[in-house]
């Protein structure tokens, strides 16, 4: 496998190797700002530029026309926590010891009598001994922020502020917005110990982006690393009413309302499985589409802010997902076709993810790469972009 740095090097404007373009201590320009945008449970086929006809993602698609789009990018794991640890450390899940979502199926459901294998214990926290990309960049003068999901520590001592992040806005133990007597999921109140509640009805995706823009604005002339880790599009399915109406109308106009979106006629579905196990075979969920639309709107707002601050030409933007789209259970909100299955599976639908990198002045705009790359590649790539060996 060719690593991500080499793959980006194939798409640079000149023939000069990437290592020479970013050699430590020899850059004539200020160190580039780096924004890492990570979506949750976002499928390979969930973008217009990756083939979706139902979802609308003009701002993300524009990033692809301005940068490089990978068609064989893979998550380190088909579930959240292991991939996130891999991105932050550049290590495989087996080496961080986080090999399942935290706290894991066995911890939450005691497994199933039908399970053929007994899961080994795994780390429920990203160990403080691990070196994160935030810690490394911080030592070289970068201001660092996480806005959004962490899901790498059950207790506070393992949360982002102790893992290299100067600012933690919303990162704690939970892997999804909470819905209970004190919290309303994607709408304030959030019940999040690292994010103050906003006005009633404030939408979490909007708030995450506003926090990120405020951080950028306050960073001054120094370089920054922003880990914009959206909780979207993870369950619970919640979106703005006006956006849901938009996609209900879109489904109707496309003739999708009359199409049966699910099937149980798949080789992975056994007759003994409950009816909740079914695979979505067409993208028609208006709430899921509306959640994606809000993400896209906010990425457009983020890019506009960079332009307004005069930072767009010296900011690298990386966009990807932590695993494939949820297509086989828990409501099956999306379809990963033509890929097989989805989140939780080691088939392509569970591990192949979109990856777009905008690298002004270095990457040929609108280029595409089939080079296989993985979550472990981001750490070394970001170091090299920032001028470190």
C-alpha angles and dihedrals in degrees: 000000000000111000124240094255091058091045092053088047089060089061102046120124095242131036092248110121115252091240090063092046091056105028113159114265094000102087114118092200126065116272109279121252113239127212116187111193113195122183125198122237090347112157131227091242096046096098131074090231089055095050109277114145096180105046118069117220109156096152095050090043087054090056087057091053089050096046144013126304121206120209098187104046116140135199115230090236137011091241134058117255099049092051092048092051089048093052093049097046106026089234132121117254092249089059097048088045091231102119102153138032110284122287089007137217096282091051094049104034102017087239122268132285086234094058110120094202134043111229117235117235114266138190114282092197138044099249116243088230090067114099111231128201088243092056092048096048093043090060090057096053104274121138108224134207140172116202109187139351124030108160093171103107137042094203134044098254088068097049125113099271087064094045101061104286117128090196126034113189109175105342117132141122101301124090097206141027110281126239115197141107090300101037138048103201112235092004124072130290089066103176088219117147091209098046125057114227116258128210113310109279096022109148117237096221090055092047094050090054094046090053090050093050091049089053092051091048091052095047095085117192096332122100119260138202113210119190101195099188106179118206086212135127095024121108137303093079103226129147142156114289094233092052092049089052089050093057095041086059091045092053090049093049092049092050091243097123091079095047119103102237099194139060136183091192094105129118092235093058113087121198089242091063118100121253089257087078106083135127124238110228100182134038106243108123105125095196093052090046090051091051090053090048090055091051090050092048090052095048086054089051091049093051091047089053091052089052092048091051091047092242103112096096093053099042126093114208121200118188124188146124135250095232142339126300122283103254108141108050146000091059095320093235098181143034121228097195130182084032121076122252121327148227113016094025129099090219116107093268090061100048111022110092138177116262125187125173124190109195108168115221094004108060122059107246115248095013124147131208130198091189111128111244133170144201091265090065097067097075097057092038093055091047091053092046089053091052100259128126 
